[in-house]
């Protein structure tokens, strides 16, 4: 009997830790230690599926463009779209760090509910498909994907990723890792209220802008070549080399395009413009290891994207090497400035309208 009680001890310790972990998230207690509000983006995008579904059922609706992307595709202006393209509205499903597995999570909901926008665009990046990046980001998987989705596609996640997912979903303190200095700061008079107000303002903005997060055009623009070069070196080292194209991210992207094909929704993938410093590295610097003739990131990644687009009846829009994009301002080496998003909107809408015109030449 005593031996059995000893065997129960680890179970009791686990249950106690599990329950203690949940105490940190009773009420609004987490507002005293959270350092990010990105979870609001993920929560809103799921809510927005209902909004999109209802809008598409209206008889007097405008045409609908949906975008699946990441922080590189968030600062679109609905005000500009309404003035320049009055027959269209944008529903922006971009989330911080968004990758194709998150797009698939949302698109599976489209398929279940037969949601058919007039055009869909998926933002794709080589760094988002590099399975050997030195810096690995798990925000999309942990914050954005429910257990049901992860279990259905478990064979396309690494065992380490699955273990990390289970651990962080089981113990939220491990996921958010409260820091003493943040708690001390929030305990100061008015500070936690400021954070709560910020969360409320972000939530209201996401709903008003249908998922976009407009920022001031001049905000954060890098005007120093030295700073831009430093950004490019850092991003290249952390996310591009060594480069190994992820077959799992290819799988998720292919599944997205197949769903859109099944719904008869025209689609494009877009490679959003990056700075010249980073473009040069992507185009010219070897990014493979342990091979006699290492290829560049562009040589590895771009042909696969074009092949995938062709096989799934989609377009591949290259803003880096296949076009003279008229705006070249950035907030870092991989993020186009909001100052360029009117031109970015025009670039996408020229493609969308051309596809619509080809499909409906009488209109």
N, C-alpha and C positions, 0 to 999 in steps of 0.2 A: 504493500500500500504506500509505504514511504517512497519507494522508487517511482511509483506512478505520479506522486505529487511533485517529485523532482522533474519529471518529464513535462509536467504542466507549467513549470516555472517560466521557460522561454515564451510560451504562448501568452501567459499572463502579462509578462513584460511587454510583449508586442502590442497587446490590446490596450494596456495602460498608455503606452507611447502614442498609439493611434488616437485614443480619446483625448489625450492632452493636446495633441496636434490640432484637433478640431476646435478646441477652446479658443485658439488664436483667431478663429474666423467666425465667432459668434457675433451677431450684430454687425457693427462697423469697426470692430477692433483692428482689422487689418489696415485701416487707414492710417494707423500710427506707425506702420513700418513699410508699406509698399513704396517702391521707388520707381514704378512705371505705371502708366495708364493704358498701355497697349491692349490690355484685356478688353477694354471698352470697344476697340475696333472689332475684335473677334465676335463679341457678343452682338454688336449691332449688325454685322453682316448676316448672321443667322436670322435676325429679326427682319432684315431687309428682303429676304426671300419672300416673306408674306406680302410685303408692300409691293414688290415687283409683280407677284402673281395677281394681286388685286388690280394693279394698274393696267396690266395687259388685257384684262377682261373688260375694260371700259370701251364703250363704242366710239368715243370721241378722243381717244388717246393719240399721242404723238408716236413716232417711231422710237424704238428703244435700242440704245447701244449699251452693252454691258462690258465692263473691263475687269479682268482678273489680274491682279498684279501685286506689287509690293510698295515700299516707300518711294520708289522711282515713279510711280503712277498715281500718287495720291493727291497732289495739289491742283487738280483740275477745277476750273471755275464754271459753275452752272450759269452764272450771270453772262459770261462770254458765250457759252453754248446757246443760251436762249436768244441772244442778240444776233449771233452770226449764223446759227442753224436753227431757226425757230420751229422747224418740223421735227426736231429730235430732242430726246432727254437722255441723260447718262445716269446709269446705276453703277456705282463704282464699288466693286467687291475686293479692292486692294486692301491688304493688311501688312503691317510691318513684317518684313522678312518673308513675304508670301512666296511659296513655291508650288509646284504643280500638284502635290498631294493635297494641299488645301483647296486649290481650284477644283480638284476632283470631288472633294467632300461637298462643296456647294453644288457642283454640277450633277451629282447623284440626286440631290434634292430636286433640281430642275427636271431630271428624267422621271422621277417618281410622280411629280405633279404636272408633267407635260407643260413646263414653262418654256415658252419659245420667244425670246427677244428677236429683234430684227437683225442684229449683228453682234458678234462676240469677239473680243480681243484678249489674248493671253500674253502677258509680259513674260519673256524668258530671258535668262541670263546665264552665261557660262559658269559664273561663280556659284550660282544656285544649283548647278548640276555637277559640281566637283566633289567626288566622294573622298578625296584625299586632301582636302583643304586643312591647313594647320589649325585654323579656328573653326570649330563646329558650333553652329547655332541650333538650338532645339526649341526656340520659342513657338514656331508654327505647330510642331507636333504636340508640345506640352499644353499650350494655351488654346490652340485652335481646333484640335482634332479629338473627337470623343472616342471612348474605348471601343465602341462598335465598329467604327471605321478602321481603326488601327488593327483590330483583330481580323477583320475581313481581308486586309492587305498586309498581314504580318510578314508574309514571305518576301515582301519588298522593303523591309526595314532590317537593318543590322541588329544582331542580338544585343549589342551594347545599347543601341537606341531603344529597343524594347525594354531592357532592364531599367534604363534611365527613366523611361515613361512610367513604368509601373511604380518605381520608387517615388517619383515626384507627384504622381497622382494620388498615391497612398498617403504621403506625408507632405502636406502643403508647406510646412515650415522649411522642409528641405528644398522645395521648389522656389520659394521666395526669399529664404535665408535672411531673416530680419537682422538689421545692423543696429547696434546700440546707439550710434551717433544719429541715425535717422529717427529713432524713437525719442531720443532726448530733444531733437529739434522740434518734432511734432508736439511734444508736451508743452512747449513754450506757448504762451497765450496767443490764440488766433491762428497758429500755424496749421493745425489739423483742419480747421474750418477752411483755410485757403486751399488745401489739397482737395477737400470735398467739393468746394466751389469749382475748382478746375475740372474735376471729374464730371460735374453737372454740365459745365459749359461745353466740354468735349462731346458729351452724349447729345446735347442739343444741336451742336454743329454737325455732327455725323448724320443726324436725322434730317436736318434742314437741307444739307448738301447731298443727300442720298449717297453717303459713303465717302465722299471726297473731303479733303482737309485743306482748303485754300489757305495760303500764307501770303504775306506781302511780297510783291515782286522783288524788292531789293533785299529781302531778309536773307542773311547768311551768304551772300555771293562772295566767292573767293576772288580777290583782286590782286593776289600776289602769286607770281609764277613759282617762287620758292615754296610757298605753302602748298600749292597744287602739286608740285613734284613730290613733296613729302607725303601728301595724301596718297598719291599714286604708288609710291614705293611701299607704303604700309599696306594698302589694300592688296597689291600684287603679292606681297609676301604672305599675308594672312589667308587669302581666299583663292589664289590662282595657281600657286606652285607648291608641290608638284600637282599636275592636272591629270585626273583620271575621270573620264566621262561616266557618270552614274547610270547604269542600265535601269535602275529602279526609278530615277526621275524621268528617264525616257518613257518607261512604262506608264507612269502617272500622266505624263503629257499626252501620250498616245490615247489613253483612256478618255481624257478630256475631249480630245478632238473627235473621237468615235461617238461620244454622247452627243456632241453638237451636230455631227453628221446625221445621227439617228433622229434628232429633233428637227432636222432640215434648217439649221441656223448657220448662215455663212460665218466663217471664222478666219482669223488671222493670228499669227504669233508676231510679236514685235520685240526687237532687240533695242531697248532704249539707249539713246546716245550716252556715251561716257566721255571724259575729257581726253584731249589729245595725248597727254602723258600716258594714260592708261591704254588708249587705243593702240599706240605704238608698241607697247609691251605685248598686248594681245596678238598683234599682227606679226611681230618680228622675233620676240624672245622665245627660245626653246623652253618648253614647260613640262617635258617628260623626263623621267629618270630611268636608269637601267636599260636604255635602248641605244643602239649605235647611232641612229639618226633621229634625235628627238624632234618632235613636231611642236609647232606653236599652238596656243590655245585656239586660235582661229582655225587652223588646219584640222584640229581634232573636232571641234564643236560645230562650226558653221555648216559643213557638209551634212552632218547628221540632222541638223534642224531643217535644212532644205529638203532632204530626203523624206523626213517625217511629214513636213508640210505637203509635199507633193503626193505622198501616199494617202493622206487623209483629206485631200481636197481643200486644203487651207492655204493661205498666203503666208509668206515669211517676209516681214518688213524690217529691213536692216537700216537703222538710223546712223550707223557708224561708218560703213564703208561704201554703201550703195546709193548714198544721197548727199547732196550738199545742203544739209540742214541749216537754215538761216540764223540760228541762235546758238551761241556757244558759251553760255554762262553756267557755272556750276557752284553748288554748295560744298561739294568735295569731289574727288576724282570720279566717283561713280553715280552722282546724283545731279541731274539737270536742275537748274534753278527754276523756281516758280516764275521768274521773269521770262522764261521761254515757253511757258505752258499754253499761251494762246497759239503760238506757232506749232507746238506739239499737237494741240487740238486740230488745227487746220490740216496737219500732216495725216492724222488718223482719219479725219472726216473726208478728205479727198479720196482716200482708199475706200471707205465705207460707201460713199455716194457712187463711186465708180462701180462697185460690186452691185449695188442696188439698181443702177441704171442698166447694167448688163442683164440682170435677172428680170427686170421689168422695163423693157425698152419703150413701152408706150407711155410710161409715167414721166 
